[in-house]
Amino acid sequence: MKASLGEILIPNAEIQRRVKELAEAISRDYYEKDPIFIGVLKGAFIFMADLLRSIPFSVYIDFMAVSSYGDSTETSGIVKIDKDLDMDIRNRHVLIVEDIIDSGLTLHYLLRILYSRGPASLEVCTLLNKPTRRKVNIPIKYLGFDIPPEFVVGYGLDFAGKYRNLPDIYILKIEETQVGSVI
């Protein structure tokens, strides 16, 4: 499989405008609640950093790393926790910060695990949402952008470990290669 950058789907200026709007809404809802923001690694780290810099009060930060894609553009449906939380979330107000929700299977699994740990509240903030690809219902309280069912990279999102550092969000062009074909 060969991949290359396609068109810019969301330019960085538009991302930054929307991140500030999300931070304002989150700030109103979480002010004086002593929240824990949980970033889902690796994809959410850039979005979460920009979001947190726009929150005008102190918050707790923790991370989880989960995997379900590997080097593919399709989720395997099998979720593996690669890094669990360091903090206890019992009776705490928790906001999961996610880069993208596609099928919803990974986040659905993560929500079930976190609900079982007894938080006072548990909400989701995602930068990107692919509603046409959803396989399970996910309650999203803070949403950046609905996007078409394209594979996207940039602003923290990757393909096989590449493209995370790009400031804009691009559509990734995938070319299937045939092994053993004669030119």
Contacts in CASP RR format, 6 or more apart in sequence:
PFRMAT RR
TARGET T0000
AUTHOR 0000-0000-0000
METHOD contacts of the structure
MODEL  1
MKASLGEILIPNAEIQRRVKELAEAISRDYYEKDPIFIGVLKGAFIFMAD
LLRSIPFSVYIDFMAVSSYGDSTETSGIVKIDKDLDMDIRNRHVLIVEDI
IDSGLTLHYLLRILYSRGPASLEVCTLLNKPTRRKVNIPIKYLGFDIPPE
FVVGYGLDFAGKYRNLPDIYILKIEETQVGSVI
1 73 0 8 1.000
1 174 0 8 1.000
1 175 0 8 1.000
1 176 0 8 1.000
1 177 0 8 1.000
2 174 0 8 1.000
2 175 0 8 1.000
2 176 0 8 1.000
2 177 0 8 1.000
3 159 0 8 1.000
3 160 0 8 1.000
3 162 0 8 1.000
3 172 0 8 1.000
3 173 0 8 1.000
3 174 0 8 1.000
3 175 0 8 1.000
4 172 0 8 1.000
4 173 0 8 1.000
4 175 0 8 1.000
5 153 0 8 1.000
5 163 0 8 1.000
5 166 0 8 1.000
5 170 0 8 1.000
5 172 0 8 1.000
5 173 0 8 1.000
6 170 0 8 1.000
6 171 0 8 1.000
6 172 0 8 1.000
6 173 0 8 1.000
7 170 0 8 1.000
7 171 0 8 1.000
8 168 0 8 1.000
8 169 0 8 1.000
8 170 0 8 1.000
9 147 0 8 1.000
9 150 0 8 1.000
9 152 0 8 1.000
9 168 0 8 1.000
9 169 0 8 1.000
9 170 0 8 1.000
9 171 0 8 1.000
10 145 0 8 1.000
10 147 0 8 1.000
10 155 0 8 1.000
10 168 0 8 1.000
10 169 0 8 1.000
11 168 0 8 1.000
12 155 0 8 1.000
12 167 0 8 1.000
12 168 0 8 1.000
15 50 0 8 1.000
15 127 0 8 1.000
15 155 0 8 1.000
15 168 0 8 1.000
15 169 0 8 1.000
16 50 0 8 1.000
18 127 0 8 1.000
18 144 0 8 1.000
18 145 0 8 1.000
19 47 0 8 1.000
19 50 0 8 1.000
19 51 0 8 1.000
19 54 0 8 1.000
19 127 0 8 1.000
20 54 0 8 1.000
22 51 0 8 1.000
22 125 0 8 1.000
22 142 0 8 1.000
22 144 0 8 1.000
23 51 0 8 1.000
23 54 0 8 1.000
23 55 0 8 1.000
24 54 0 8 1.000
25 142 0 8 1.000
26 51 0 8 1.000
26 55 0 8 1.000
26 95 0 8 1.000
26 125 0 8 1.000
26 142 0 8 1.000
27 55 0 8 1.000
27 56 0 8 1.000
27 57 0 8 1.000
30 59 0 8 1.000
30 93 0 8 1.000
30 95 0 8 1.000
31 57 0 8 1.000
32 57 0 8 1.000
33 93 0 8 1.000
34 59 0 8 1.000
34 60 0 8 1.000
34 92 0 8 1.000
34 93 0 8 1.000
35 59 0 8 1.000
35 60 0 8 1.000
35 92 0 8 1.000
35 93 0 8 1.000
35 94 0 8 1.000
35 95 0 8 1.000
36 59 0 8 1.000
36 60 0 8 1.000
36 61 0 8 1.000
36 62 0 8 1.000
36 87 0 8 1.000
36 89 0 8 1.000
36 92 0 8 1.000
36 93 0 8 1.000
36 94 0 8 1.000
36 95 0 8 1.000
37 48 0 8 1.000
37 51 0 8 1.000
37 52 0 8 1.000
37 59 0 8 1.000
37 60 0 8 1.000
37 61 0 8 1.000
37 62 0 8 1.000
37 95 0 8 1.000
37 97 0 8 1.000
38 62 0 8 1.000
38 63 0 8 1.000
38 64 0 8 1.000
38 85 0 8 1.000
38 89 0 8 1.000
38 94 0 8 1.000
38 95 0 8 1.000
38 96 0 8 1.000
38 97 0 8 1.000
38 114 0 8 1.000
39 45 0 8 1.000
39 48 0 8 1.000
39 61 0 8 1.000
39 62 0 8 1.000
39 63 0 8 1.000
39 64 0 8 1.000
39 96 0 8 1.000
39 97 0 8 1.000
39 98 0 8 1.000
40 63 0 8 1.000
40 64 0 8 1.000
40 65 0 8 1.000
40 66 0 8 1.000
40 96 0 8 1.000
40 97 0 8 1.000
40 98 0 8 1.000
40 99 0 8 1.000
40 107 0 8 1.000
40 110 0 8 1.000
41 63 0 8 1.000
41 64 0 8 1.000
41 65 0 8 1.000
41 66 0 8 1.000
41 82 0 8 1.000
41 83 0 8 1.000
42 65 0 8 1.000
42 156 0 8 1.000
42 158 0 8 1.000
42 164 0 8 1.000
43 99 0 8 1.000
43 100 0 8 1.000
43 156 0 8 1.000
43 157 0 8 1.000
43 158 0 8 1.000
43 164 0 8 1.000
44 97 0 8 1.000
44 98 0 8 1.000
44 99 0 8 1.000
44 127 0 8 1.000
44 156 0 8 1.000
45 63 0 8 1.000
45 156 0 8 1.000
46 155 0 8 1.000
46 156 0 8 1.000
46 164 0 8 1.000
47 97 0 8 1.000
47 99 0 8 1.000
47 127 0 8 1.000
47 155 0 8 1.000
47 156 0 8 1.000
48 61 0 8 1.000
48 97 0 8 1.000
51 97 0 8 1.000
51 125 0 8 1.000
52 59 0 8 1.000
52 61 0 8 1.000
60 87 0 8 1.000
60 92 0 8 1.000
62 85 0 8 1.000
62 86 0 8 1.000
62 87 0 8 1.000
63 83 0 8 1.000
63 85 0 8 1.000
64 81 0 8 1.000
64 83 0 8 1.000
64 84 0 8 1.000
64 85 0 8 1.000
64 110 0 8 1.000
65 81 0 8 1.000
65 82 0 8 1.000
65 83 0 8 1.000
66 79 0 8 1.000
66 80 0 8 1.000
66 81 0 8 1.000
66 82 0 8 1.000
66 106 0 8 1.000
66 109 0 8 1.000
66 110 0 8 1.000
67 79 0 8 1.000
67 80 0 8 1.000
67 82 0 8 1.000
68 75 0 8 1.000
68 76 0 8 1.000
68 77 0 8 1.000
68 78 0 8 1.000
68 79 0 8 1.000
68 80 0 8 1.000
68 105 0 8 1.000
68 106 0 8 1.000
69 75 0 8 1.000
69 76 0 8 1.000
70 76 0 8 1.000
70 160 0 8 1.000
71 160 0 8 1.000
73 151 0 8 1.000
73 159 0 8 1.000
73 172 0 8 1.000
73 174 0 8 1.000
75 102 0 8 1.000
75 103 0 8 1.000
75 105 0 8 1.000
75 106 0 8 1.000
77 103 0 8 1.000
77 105 0 8 1.000
77 106 0 8 1.000
79 105 0 8 1.000
79 106 0 8 1.000
79 109 0 8 1.000
79 110 0 8 1.000
81 113 0 8 1.000
88 117 0 8 1.000
89 114 0 8 1.000
89 117 0 8 1.000
89 118 0 8 1.000
89 119 0 8 1.000
90 117 0 8 1.000
90 118 0 8 1.000
90 119 0 8 1.000
91 118 0 8 1.000
91 119 0 8 1.000
91 120 0 8 1.000
92 119 0 8 1.000
92 120 0 8 1.000
93 119 0 8 1.000
93 120 0 8 1.000
93 121 0 8 1.000
94 114 0 8 1.000
94 119 0 8 1.000
94 120 0 8 1.000
94 121 0 8 1.000
94 122 0 8 1.000
94 123 0 8 1.000
95 123 0 8 1.000
95 124 0 8 1.000
95 125 0 8 1.000
95 142 0 8 1.000
96 107 0 8 1.000
96 110 0 8 1.000
96 111 0 8 1.000
96 114 0 8 1.000
96 122 0 8 1.000
96 123 0 8 1.000
96 124 0 8 1.000
96 125 0 8 1.000
97 125 0 8 1.000
97 126 0 8 1.000
98 107 0 8 1.000
98 124 0 8 1.000
98 125 0 8 1.000
98 126 0 8 1.000
98 127 0 8 1.000
99 126 0 8 1.000
99 127 0 8 1.000
99 128 0 8 1.000
99 155 0 8 1.000
99 156 0 8 1.000
99 157 0 8 1.000
100 126 0 8 1.000
100 127 0 8 1.000
100 128 0 8 1.000
100 129 0 8 1.000
100 130 0 8 1.000
100 152 0 8 1.000
100 157 0 8 1.000
101 107 0 8 1.000
101 124 0 8 1.000
101 126 0 8 1.000
101 128 0 8 1.000
101 129 0 8 1.000
101 130 0 8 1.000
101 134 0 8 1.000
101 138 0 8 1.000
101 140 0 8 1.000
102 130 0 8 1.000
102 133 0 8 1.000
102 134 0 8 1.000
103 133 0 8 1.000
103 134 0 8 1.000
103 135 0 8 1.000
103 136 0 8 1.000
104 134 0 8 1.000
104 135 0 8 1.000
104 136 0 8 1.000
104 138 0 8 1.000
105 135 0 8 1.000
105 136 0 8 1.000
107 124 0 8 1.000
107 138 0 8 1.000
108 136 0 8 1.000
108 138 0 8 1.000
111 122 0 8 1.000
111 124 0 8 1.000
111 138 0 8 1.000
114 122 0 8 1.000
115 122 0 8 1.000
123 139 0 8 1.000
123 141 0 8 1.000
123 142 0 8 1.000
124 138 0 8 1.000
124 139 0 8 1.000
124 140 0 8 1.000
124 141 0 8 1.000
124 142 0 8 1.000
125 140 0 8 1.000
125 141 0 8 1.000
125 142 0 8 1.000
125 143 0 8 1.000
126 140 0 8 1.000
126 142 0 8 1.000
126 143 0 8 1.000
126 144 0 8 1.000
127 144 0 8 1.000
127 145 0 8 1.000
127 155 0 8 1.000
128 144 0 8 1.000
128 145 0 8 1.000
128 147 0 8 1.000
128 152 0 8 1.000
128 157 0 8 1.000
128 169 0 8 1.000
129 140 0 8 1.000
129 143 0 8 1.000
129 144 0 8 1.000
129 145 0 8 1.000
129 146 0 8 1.000
129 147 0 8 1.000
130 146 0 8 1.000
130 147 0 8 1.000
130 148 0 8 1.000
130 149 0 8 1.000
131 146 0 8 1.000
132 148 0 8 1.000
132 149 0 8 1.000
133 149 0 8 1.000
150 171 0 8 1.000
150 172 0 8 1.000
151 159 0 8 1.000
151 171 0 8 1.000
151 172 0 8 1.000
151 174 0 8 1.000
152 169 0 8 1.000
152 170 0 8 1.000
152 171 0 8 1.000
152 172 0 8 1.000
153 159 0 8 1.000
153 162 0 8 1.000
153 163 0 8 1.000
153 164 0 8 1.000
153 166 0 8 1.000
153 169 0 8 1.000
153 170 0 8 1.000
153 172 0 8 1.000
154 163 0 8 1.000
154 164 0 8 1.000
154 165 0 8 1.000
154 166 0 8 1.000
154 167 0 8 1.000
154 168 0 8 1.000
154 169 0 8 1.000
154 170 0 8 1.000
155 164 0 8 1.000
155 166 0 8 1.000
155 167 0 8 1.000
155 168 0 8 1.000
155 169 0 8 1.000
156 163 0 8 1.000
156 164 0 8 1.000
156 165 0 8 1.000
156 166 0 8 1.000
157 163 0 8 1.000
157 164 0 8 1.000
157 169 0 8 1.000
158 164 0 8 1.000
159 172 0 8 1.000
163 170 0 8 1.000
163 172 0 8 1.000
END
